[in-house]
Amino acid sequence: MNLKELFLELEEHLMEDSKPSIYLDSQYWNPLFRKYPFENLYRLKQTEQSRKYHPEGNVWNHTLLVVDEAAKVRNRSKEPLVFMWAALLHDIGKPATTKKKSGRIISYNHDVIGENLAREFLSYFEKEDSFIEAVCGLVRYHMQILLVTKNQPYADIEGMKKRTDTQELALLGLCDRMGRGKKSREKEEAVIAEFLKICDEK
């Protein structure tokens, strides 16, 4: 197997498996997973998160949960393949941005860095530009649900609407929020509904 074959096999599992995490975890120790560009996924397991917000542990654990949540709803996406790649790559920027500050684990700008890394990853395998930009838009703006609903200064509804579909972002955001251990789907869906309501009013 070479890198391209691994990529295509992974893509197949993202689209067909009810739990793509099983395949992903089985490939984690594959030597190819330590080579560029897969190394950026390999590093997720070494990247810890705040247990307050992420009781599931490291970024790899979180990503596996998010991908499985995404698989449950990919048939609701307008572009399922874009959606599933965005679910897998949404936190790819965390290894490069995670640090401890005043005893807290933070990963500021992981969405911005993640957009660049996601573009590099997909470009390596020669995906179409329109496909890459669609995935990268979701990666870049996946934190907007928190920022918009909390009325934070970095909320950017205008920029988000130019580059993404808010419904697709909301679907990804729900998976992101549910991929954090035991979460109330009803509560998280209420947050997503509030996000969409605010976006519609702008």
C-alpha positions in Angstrom: 0.0 0.0 0.0 1.2 3.5 -0.8 0.0 6.9 0.5 -2.6 7.4 -2.3 -4.0 4.0 -1.7 -4.3 4.7 2.0 -6.1 8.0 1.2 -8.6 6.3 -1.1 -9.2 3.5 1.3 -9.8 6.0 4.1 -12.2 8.0 2.0 -14.2 4.8 1.2 -14.5 4.0 4.9 -15.6 7.6 5.7 -18.4 7.3 3.2 -19.5 3.7 3.8 -18.9 2.8 7.5 -21.4 3.3 10.3 -18.3 3.8 12.5 -15.3 5.0 10.5 -13.4 5.3 13.8 -12.8 1.5 13.7 -10.9 1.7 10.5 -9.1 4.9 11.5 -7.9 3.4 14.7 -6.7 0.3 13.0 -4.5 2.3 10.7 -3.0 4.6 13.3 0.1 2.4 13.7 0.4 1.9 10.0 3.9 3.3 9.1 2.3 5.4 6.4 0.4 7.3 9.0 3.7 8.8 10.2 4.5 10.1 6.7 3.5 13.5 5.3 0.7 14.5 5.1 -0.8 11.8 7.3 1.6 12.7 10.1 -0.7 15.7 10.9 -3.4 13.2 11.8 -0.8 11.0 13.7 0.1 13.9 15.9 -3.5 14.2 17.2 -3.1 11.4 19.7 -0.1 13.2 21.3 -2.2 16.4 21.7 -4.0 16.7 25.0 -7.1 18.9 25.6 -8.7 20.5 28.6 -10.6 17.7 30.4 -13.2 20.4 31.5 -14.3 20.7 27.8 -13.0 17.4 26.5 -13.5 14.6 29.0 -12.8 12.1 26.1 -9.1 13.1 26.3 -6.7 13.8 23.4 -7.6 15.2 20.0 -7.5 11.8 18.3 -10.1 10.4 20.7 -12.3 13.5 20.0 -11.8 13.2 16.2 -12.9 9.5 16.2 -16.0 10.4 18.1 -16.8 13.3 15.8 -16.3 11.2 12.7 -18.7 8.6 14.0 -21.3 11.3 14.8 -20.8 12.6 11.3 -21.4 9.2 9.8 -24.8 9.1 11.5 -25.9 12.2 9.7 -23.9 12.3 6.5 -27.1 11.5 4.5 -28.4 14.9 5.7 -25.4 16.8 4.2 -25.6 18.4 0.7 -22.1 17.2 0.1 -21.4 14.1 2.2 -17.8 13.6 1.1 -16.9 17.2 1.9 -18.7 16.9 5.2 -16.9 13.7 6.2 -13.5 15.1 5.3 -14.3 18.2 7.3 -15.2 16.1 10.3 -11.9 14.2 10.1 -9.8 17.3 9.6 -11.6 19.9 11.7 -9.0 19.9 14.5 -5.9 19.2 12.4 -4.5 22.5 13.5 -4.5 21.6 17.2 -1.1 19.9 17.4 0.6 23.1 16.1 -1.3 25.5 18.4 -1.9 23.6 21.7 0.0 25.0 24.7 -0.3 25.4 28.4 -1.0 28.9 29.7 -1.5 29.6 33.4 -2.2 25.9 34.0 -4.8 25.7 31.2 -4.6 23.9 27.9 -5.4 26.2 25.0 -5.3 25.9 21.2 -6.1 29.4 19.9 -6.3 29.8 16.2 -6.4 26.1 15.5 -9.2 26.7 13.1 -7.1 29.2 11.1 -4.0 26.9 11.1 -6.2 23.9 10.5 -7.6 25.5 7.3 -4.0 25.7 5.9 -3.1 22.1 7.0 -6.4 20.7 5.6 -5.6 22.4 2.2 -2.1 21.0 2.2 -3.4 17.5 3.0 -6.1 17.4 0.3 -3.9 19.1 -2.3 -1.3 16.4 -1.8 -3.8 13.9 -3.1 -4.9 16.2 -6.0 -8.5 16.7 -5.0 -10.4 19.4 -7.0 -9.9 23.0 -5.9 -13.7 23.5 -5.3 -13.8 20.4 -3.1 -10.7 21.5 -1.1 -12.2 25.0 -0.6 -15.5 23.5 0.6 -13.7 21.4 3.2 -11.4 24.2 4.2 -14.3 26.6 4.7 -15.9 24.2 7.2 -12.6 23.7 9.0 -11.9 27.4 9.1 -15.3 28.3 10.5 -16.2 25.4 12.7 -15.6 27.4 15.9 -18.1 30.1 14.9 -21.0 28.2 16.5 -19.4 28.9 19.9 -18.3 32.4 19.0 -21.7 33.4 17.5 -23.8 32.0 20.3 -21.6 33.5 23.0 -21.5 36.9 21.2 -17.7 36.8 21.1 -15.6 39.5 19.4 -14.1 37.0 16.9 -17.5 36.0 15.6 -17.5 36.5 11.8 -20.9 35.7 10.4 -20.3 37.7 7.2 -17.1 36.0 6.4 -18.5 32.6 7.3 -21.5 33.1 5.0 -19.3 34.0 2.1 -17.3 30.8 2.3 -19.6 28.2 3.8 -23.2 27.0 4.0 -24.5 27.7 7.5 -26.6 24.5 7.5 -23.6 22.4 6.7 -21.5 24.2 9.4 -24.3 23.6 11.9 -24.4 19.9 11.1 -20.7 19.7 11.6 -20.9 21.7 14.7 -23.5 19.4 16.2 -21.1 16.4 15.6 -18.2 18.4 17.1 -20.2 19.1 20.2 -21.5 15.6 20.5 -18.0 14.1 20.1 -17.1 15.1 23.7 -18.1 12.2 25.8 -21.7 12.0 27.2 -23.5 15.0 25.9 -27.2 15.8 25.8 -28.3 15.8 22.1 -31.3 17.9 23.0 -29.2 20.6 24.6 -26.6 20.6 21.8 -29.4 20.8 19.2 -30.8 23.8 21.0 -27.4 25.5 20.7 -27.2 24.8 17.0 -30.8 26.1 16.5 -29.8 29.3 18.3 -26.7 29.6 16.0 -28.8 29.3 12.9 -31.4 31.7 14.2 -28.7 34.4 14.8 -27.2 33.8 11.4 -30.6 34.1 9.7 -31.2 37.4 11.4 -27.9 39.0 10.3 
